[in-house]
Amino acid sequence: MRDANFIAENNAKHMWHPMSHAGEMRANPPKVIAKADGVHITDDQGHRVVDGVGGLWNVNLGYSCAPVKAAIAAQLDDLPYYSTFRGTTNPQVIELSYELAQFFAEDGLTRSFFTSGGSDSVEVALRLARQYHKLRGQPERVKFFALKKGYHGTHFGGASVNGNANFRRAYEPLLPGVTHLPAPWDYRNPWGLTDGAEIARRIAQDFEDEIAFQGADTIAAFIMEPVLGAGGVIVPHESLMPLMRKICDKHGILLIADEVITAFGRTGAWSGSRLWGVQPDLMCTAKAITNGYFPFGAVMIHEKLVETFETSKSAMAGVFSGYTYSGHPVGAAAALAALSEMKRLDVASNAAARGAEMLAGLQGLKDKHALVGDARGKGLMCCIELVSDRETKAPASKEAVAKVYEAAYSHGAMVRTSATNVIISPPLILSSADVQTIISALDAGLTAAA
């Protein structure tokens, strides 16, 4: 490793950062995170803080998870890589597929298709949805429905169903045949409503109206996050996902649950679909599946689709999709260890308990600071939305958001800002004391920005 002077001198000079403006990164170089332990990260200046971001929603077991590290090291010695394309596989991925079938049995998901991460998983799920209908003799079912403010990765398929203009405008034209329904948001919605159940009903009605207009026989799937993450931690009313499931069943439309963030306990339930009592047809997972220690993902497939794919004699029945690193043995070994630790520690229950404490703390900050327009969350997915005027809900300035971020960091917590949202997604092993550290740091940040 080069010395500290080299790192500081070259920060952001030769690298374009994801989700960032390259010029801004050069003008204001990013923080260099040099070390991590437990739920803490330490920068190159020695400043140690609670990681309120959890890496990027994915380090659910924290940074000192020895079983996952040991599994990776051992697997590198035994078999560092081999392909799972036609004709070869490895013991770790076979075992993982079995364990995932057990883990997701309550969700009706019995098969795995392995990927390199969340965007890959979404892309595969969209492809499988179209392919399923073709195999069933309905080749015109090619369209997709999604929610505004939903986030589904950065591949062209995922960008097409994304519901945020920031991830779309620069890359258009995207896939044709995608329709976006309003976000299930009780703070901002086109009807000016605050009743979540009524908002859910309106969204479901819009879905039905569009199906009648476009024709059910043209629609492949509806995709949604059980709790919308990157769009600002938007928690739907408990009736929304069951309503959409019912409509999909009525019209032969597949339901894809994008659980890249919500799977493996973050909402306080082992899956977001389970949280709302729904079985999806396809589930996209990644992130926490290896605790963020290795790039890996899995599309989980409902038994409903299995017979169609596994018994078809059609030339189109093969899944001609995949990645060099699909079913990577090191990733599979990491996932096996992570899954075992998640269950042993019951991180879902801890996420529910600590999440309730976090949301109560954020509500307290809303009561104290006029800059906070809304505080929301589910489990350890939380957010405060910053406004310059509560009455009009006018967004806070970019400068105010930056002050909150910097002051919170200097007072002991890393948080993530996205537009005017301050997003909290810490490791699921968080303690009550860690929750209070984050709340205290945010309090200092909001005070500094007032």
N, C-alpha and C positions, 0 to 999 in steps of 0.2 A: 504494500500500500504506500502511495506517495505521501509526503508529509502534509501537515495542515495548511501550509502556505500554498502548496500546489492545488489542494482541494478548493481553497477559497478563491484563488486566482482563476480557476477554470470552471467554477460553478455556473451552469447554464450557458456557457460559451460554445459548447460543441454538441449540445443535446437539446432537442425540442421536447418539452414536457407535455404529456397528455392533458387535455382539457385546459390548456393555458395559451396565452398569447406569448409567442417567443420573445418579442421585443420587451414586453413587461417583465418577463422572467430575467432577461439580461439586465434590465434597469433595477429590478428589485429581486436579487437572487433568492431562491427558495431556501428554507431552513435545511440544514444537512443533519439528518438523523443518523447518528453513528452507532448507537448501542440501544439495547432494549432488554428489559427483564420484567417478568410478571405482567402488570398492566401499565408499566412505565416505559417511556422512551427518553433517550438522552441525546442532545444534539452535540455538534462538534465543539461547542463552547463549554460543555459540561453541565448545561442546564437540563434538569430532569423533571419531567412532568407526567401526569396521568394521561394516557392516550384515550381521549374521548372519541376518537375516530375508529379505533379498533383496526388500525392499518388502513383498510378501506372496506368496512363492514365485515371483515373476514377473519380476524385473529381472535376467534371466540374463546379460545383456551389460553390466551395470553402468549407472551414471548418466551416463557421458560418451560414449555411443555416437553419434558424430557422423553416421554414415550414416542412422540412423533419424530423428534430429532434422532432418536436411537433407531427407529424403523427406517428412516431415510439412509442413515449411515450404513446399516447392515445390508440394506438392499443394494446400495452402490457397490458393495463388495461382492454380493452374490450375482446380481444381474442388473447392471446400470441402465440397460435399454434393450428392448426388442419389440418389433412391430406386432400389432394384433390384426393386421390385415389378413386376408384370406389364407388360411392354412397354418397360422401360428398364433400362440397366445402365451400367457405366463401364469404361474400359480396364484400370484397375488391378485390379479384382476378377476380370476375365477372366484376366489374367496370373497372379494369385495362385492361382486355381483350378487352372491348369495346373501351376504350381510345386509346389503341395501334392500333386497327383496323382503327380508325380515323386518327391517326398520320401517319401510314404507308400506307394509302389508295393510295397515289401517287405511291408507290412502288408495288401496286397490292397485298399487303400482308393482308390477312383477318382473319387469325387464329393465336392463340398463343399457344405454348407449354412451360410451365414454368420449369425452371431449377435452380440450385444453383449457377451457374457462367458460365464463358466463355468456359472452357474445357468441361463441361457438355453439353452446347449448341452445340458445334461442334460434340460431340459424338452422340447426338440425331439426328442432321441433316444428318450425314453419314448413320445412321440406317434408317431414314425415306426415304432416297434416294434409298437404296437397296429395302426396303419394297414396295415402290411405283411401281418399275418395276416388282416385283414379282406379285403384285396385277393386273398388266396389262398383265400378261402372258409372261413376259420376265425375267425369273429367272436367266439367265446367265449374266445379267447386274449387275456385282458386283464390277467392277474396279473403281478406282478413279484417277483423274489427279489433279495436284497441281503445284504451282510455287516454284522453288528454292528460298531460303531466306524467304519464307512465314512462318508465325508462326500460329499454330492452337491449342495451348494448350498442355496438358501433359498426357491426357489419351492415351490408346494404339491406338485408332483410330486417335486422333489428332496428336500423335507422328508419326504415319505412314504417314500422309499427310504433316507433317512439312517438310520444305525444308532447314533445318539447321542441319548439322551433330551433333552439340553439344546436340541436344535434341533427337538424334536417336541412336548413336553408342553404348552407354552403355546399351541400352534396347532391342537391336535386338536379335532375329528376330521379326520384326513387321508384320503388316498385309501384305499379298502378294497382288499383283495386283495394286500397286500404282506406277504411272509414274510421274516424275517431269520434268517440262519444264523450260527453262532458265528464270531467273528473268528479269523483265522489267527495267533494270538498265542502265542508259546512262553513268555511271562512270566506271563500270566494267561489261563486258559481253563477251561471247565467240567469238563474231564477231569483237570486237574492234570498234564498232560503237558508235557514239554520237547522231545520229538522232533518237529521240524517236519514231517517226512514223515508221521508217524502222525497229527498234527493235521490235515494236509491230507486224509488218507484219511478221517478221521472226518467232516470237513465235507462231503466228496463223498458219503459214505454218507448223511448227514442230508439232503442235496439229493435223492438218489435216493429216499429214504423219503418225503419230502414230495411229490415228483412222483407217486409211486405212490398216495399218499393223496388228493391234490388232483386229479390227472388232468393229464397232459401237455397235453391239448387245451384247458386253461384258462390256460396259462402263456405269456405273451408273451416275457419276457426276464429274464435275470439280469444285474445290473450290479455291477461291482466296480472299485476302483482297483487297478492292478497293485502299487503299494505304497500302503498306507493312510496318508494324510497328516495331516489335521487331527485324526484320531482318536489320534494319538500316534506316527506313523511306525512302523507295524507292517509288517514285511517278511515276506510269506508264504514258505513253502518253495517252491522252484523248481518243485515238482510240482503245486502247487495250481491255477494258472490253466490249465495243460494238461488237468488232470483235469476241471475245470469246462467247458472247451471240448468235451471228448469227450462229457460228459453232455448238454450243450446240443445237440450235433449228433445224438446218439442220439434225442432226444425232440423235435426240431424247435423248440427254444427259441433265441432270439437271444441273443448275448453282447454286452453293451455295456461297453466299456472306458472308464471315466471317467479320462481322461488330462489333465484341466485342469491338474494339477500335473506329471505325469510326462512328458508329451510334450515334445519338443525338448531332450532331453539330461540332464535332472536326475538320473536314476538311473544315469547312466554309459552308457546306451544311448539311441538317438535316440527310441525310444518304450518305454514300460513293457511293452507287449504284445510288442515285439520282444525285450526283455530275457528274457522267459519263453518265447519261441518260439511265440507264439500270434497268430493273425489274428482280430481281433474283427469282428463284423458292423457295429457302429457305434462310433465313437470320439469322445468329447467332448474338445474342446481349447479353450484360451483363454490367459489369463495371459501366458506367455512369447512367444506368437505375435507380439506387437508390443513385446516387452521391457517391458511395463507402461506404455508411453508413450501408448497410446490404448486405450480399452475396445473389445475385439474378441474374437470367438471363431469357431470352426468345428466343425460336426459332420462328421466324415469317414465316408463311406458305402462299404461293401464292394461289390464287383462282384456279389456274390450277390443283393443287393437291387435292383440297377439295372434289370434286365429287368422285374421285377414292376412297378415304379413307372413306367418309361418307356414300356412297351408296353400297359399296361392301358387299356381303354376305359371303365372304371367311373367313375361320377360322383364316387366317393370317391378317385380316383387323384391329384388335385391336392394339393400340399402346402399346405394352408391354415393355415400357421403362418409366423410371421416377425415382424420387428421394424422399426421405423422406421429403425434404424441398421444393419440387415443389409446387409453388403457395402459399408459406408461407404467412399468412395474414399480418405479420409485414413487410415483404419484399414488398408485394403488396401495402400496405399503404405508405411505403417509396417511391415506384416507382410512385404512383399517385401524391404525393406531388412534387417529383423531376420533373416529366414531366410537371406539371403545372408551376413550376418555370422556367424551361428551356424555355418554350414558352413565358412566361411573360417577361423575360429578353432578349429574342431573342439571345441566346448565340451563335447560328450559325453565325449570322452577326458579332458579336464581334470577334469570332474566325477568321473569314476571314480578318477583318481589322487589328487586332493585329498580326495575322499570317504574313501578308504582311510586317508589321514593323519588326517582328522578323527575317524574312528571309532576309530582307535588311540589318539588323544589322549583321547577320551571314555572309553575302556576304562581308560586310566591314571587318570583322575579317579575312576572307580568303585573302582579298587583303593585309592585314597588317601582317599576320603571316604565314610563310612558313610551319608551322606544320599542317595547315588546307589544306587538299587536295581537299575537296569538301564540299559545303554547299547546303542543299536541304530541301524541306519541302512543305507542303500544309496545309493551315489553321494553327492551333496550334499543328501540328505534324512536328517537325523540327529536323535537325541533322547536325552536322559537323563531318566529317570523318578525323581522324588524320593520317598523313603519315610522314615517316622519309625522303622521297625523292619524290618530286612531279613528276619528270620525270618518274620514275619507278613505282610510286604509292605503294612503299614498306610501309607496315604498321608501325606506330609509336610503340615505345617500351612500354611494360607494365608500366614501371616506368614513362614515359612521360605522359601517360594517367592518372595515379594515381596523378601526380602533378597537372594536369589541374583540376581534380575533387576536390582535397583538397584545392587548392588555390581559386577556384571559390566559394567553400563553405565558406571559411573564409572571402571572400569579398562580401557575401550576397546572394548567390543563390545555392540551391540544384539542381544538374543536375544528370542525370543517364548515367553511362558509360557501354557499352557493347562491349567487344573486343576493337576496336579502334574507335568506334562511341560514340559521346557525344550526347545523345538524350534529346530533350526538348519537354515536353508535359504538360504544366502548366494548371491550372484551366481556364475555358473559360470565367471567369469574370475578367480576367487579364486587367490591365490598361496599357496605353502607358508608364507611369512611371515605372511600374513593368517590362515591356519589356526591358527598358533601364537598369534597375538594373541587369537583367540576362545577357545582352550583356556586361555590364561593368565588371561583375564578371567573365565572360568567358574570357574577354580581359586580366584580371589579371591572370587567370589560364594559359592561353597560354603563357603569358610573363614569368611566373614562370617556365614553362616547356621548354622554348627555350634553 
